[in-house]
Amino acid sequence: MKRELKDHRKMTDISVTSLEQALGMLGQLLADRGEHHEVVIIGGGGLLLLRYIERTTKDNCIS
């Protein structure tokens, strides 16, 4: 049985600046709450932050 790939989410291109700002806001929110957590960035977001790519990768879901 063959599975068809479909994109179930609307992808929005995000800039490295936007991603860094979002992570900074998350860090500030956690600090304000007195919490400490570790975040793992994988996939396109990780590559974007490392400056290996200039745009995020596209994900496809298997239906």
Backbone hydrogen bonds, N-H to C=O, Kabsch-Sander energy under -0.5 kcal/mol:
donor,donor_aa,acceptor,acceptor_aa,energy
6,K,61,C,-2.9
8,H,6,K,-0.8
11,M,9,R,-0.7
19,L,15,S,-2.3
20,E,16,V,-2.6
21,Q,17,T,-2.4
22,A,18,S,-2.5
23,L,19,L,-2.4
24,G,20,E,-2.2
25,M,21,Q,-2.5
26,L,22,A,-2.2
27,G,23,L,-2.5
28,Q,24,G,-2.3
29,L,25,M,-2.4
30,L,26,L,-2.5
31,A,27,G,-2.4
32,D,28,Q,-2.7
33,R,29,L,-1.3
34,G,31,A,-1.3
35,E,30,L,-3.0
41,I,39,V,-0.5
42,I,40,V,-0.6
45,G,42,I,-0.8
46,G,42,I,-0.5
47,L,43,G,-2.1
48,L,44,G,-2.5
49,L,45,G,-2.3
50,L,46,G,-1.8
51,R,48,L,-1.2
52,Y,47,L,-2.5
53,I,47,L,-1.0
61,C,6,K,-2.4
63,S,4,E,-1.9
63,S,61,C,-0.5
